[in-house]
């Protein structure tokens, strides 16, 4: 069954695309796959773009892309902080063990 064509809908302006949507998504994905240092950039750019979208009265069609890039940036940033913490603990324990062995051997 086909529906009749009633012409264009006049319910508002057509949805727009946010200019940074693709950039935020690419930064978020690259932060997970290649370089974690891009995560905070994707996170902050995503927050800024979402504030712009919410503040404007327009409908943006790529809000989901921006949210996905932002979430990838958040996950990447958390993993990067966790990894830096593990390295810090490793070097702390390695340094403490070497100092302890120097004290015991002297």
C-alpha positions as CSV (number, residue, x, y, z in Angstrom):
1,X,0.0,0.0,0.0
2,X,1.4,3.4,-0.9
3,X,0.6,6.6,0.8
4,X,-0.3,9.7,-1.1
5,X,2.2,12.5,-1.4
6,X,0.9,15.5,0.4
7,X,3.9,17.7,-0.6
8,X,6.6,19.1,1.5
9,X,6.1,19.4,5.2
10,X,6.1,22.9,6.6
11,X,6.8,22.0,10.3
12,X,9.9,24.1,10.6
13,X,13.3,24.6,9.0
14,X,15.1,21.6,7.6
15,X,17.7,20.1,10.0
16,X,21.2,21.4,9.8
17,X,24.5,19.7,10.3
18,X,26.9,21.0,13.0
19,X,30.2,21.9,11.3
20,X,32.3,20.1,13.9
21,X,30.3,16.9,14.1
22,X,32.5,14.8,11.9
23,X,35.7,16.2,13.4
24,X,34.5,15.3,16.9
25,X,33.6,11.8,15.9
26,X,36.9,11.2,14.1
27,X,38.9,12.6,17.1
28,X,36.9,10.3,19.5
29,X,37.5,7.2,17.4
30,X,41.2,8.0,16.8
31,X,41.6,8.6,20.6
32,X,40.4,5.0,21.2
33,X,42.3,3.3,18.4
34,X,45.5,5.3,17.8
35,X,46.4,8.0,20.2
36,X,44.7,8.5,23.6
37,X,45.9,12.1,23.9
38,X,43.2,13.1,21.5
39,X,40.5,12.0,24.0
40,X,40.3,15.2,26.0
41,X,40.1,17.3,22.8
42,X,37.1,15.2,21.6
43,X,35.5,15.5,25.0
44,X,35.8,19.2,25.3
45,X,34.8,19.9,21.6
46,X,31.8,17.6,22.1
47,X,30.7,19.4,25.2
48,X,31.0,22.8,23.4
49,X,29.1,21.6,20.4
50,X,26.3,20.1,22.5
51,X,26.0,23.4,24.4
52,X,25.7,25.2,21.0
53,X,23.1,22.7,19.8
54,X,21.1,23.0,23.0
55,X,21.3,26.8,23.0
56,X,20.2,27.3,19.4
57,X,16.6,26.8,18.3
58,X,17.6,24.7,15.3
59,X,17.4,21.0,14.9
60,X,20.8,19.4,14.1
61,X,20.8,16.1,12.3
62,X,24.3,15.0,13.6
63,X,23.8,15.3,17.3
64,X,24.2,11.5,17.7
65,X,27.6,11.7,16.0
66,X,28.7,14.4,18.4
67,X,27.5,12.4,21.4
68,X,29.3,9.3,20.1
69,X,32.6,11.2,19.6
70,X,32.3,12.8,23.0
71,X,31.7,9.5,24.7
72,X,34.7,7.9,22.9
73,X,36.7,10.9,24.2
74,X,35.5,10.4,27.7
75,X,36.3,6.6,27.6
76,X,39.8,7.3,26.1
77,X,40.6,10.0,28.7
78,X,39.6,7.6,31.5
79,X,41.7,4.8,30.1
80,X,44.7,7.2,29.6
81,X,44.4,8.4,33.2
82,X,44.2,4.8,34.5
83,X,47.2,3.8,32.4
84,X,49.2,6.7,33.7
85,X,48.3,5.7,37.3
86,X,49.4,2.1,36.7
87,X,52.8,3.4,35.3
88,X,53.2,5.7,38.3
89,X,52.5,2.9,40.7
90,X,54.9,0.7,38.9
91,X,57.7,3.2,39.0
92,X,56.9,4.0,42.7
93,X,57.2,0.4,43.7
94,X,60.3,-0.2,41.5
95,X,62.0,2.9,43.1
96,X,60.9,1.8,46.6
97,X,62.2,-1.7,46.0
98,X,65.6,-0.4,44.8
99,X,65.9,1.9,47.8
100,X,64.9,-0.9,50.1
101,X,67.4,-3.3,48.6
102,X,70.2,-0.6,48.9
103,X,69.4,-0.1,52.6
104,X,69.4,-3.9,53.3
105,X,72.6,-4.6,51.4
106,X,74.6,-1.8,53.0
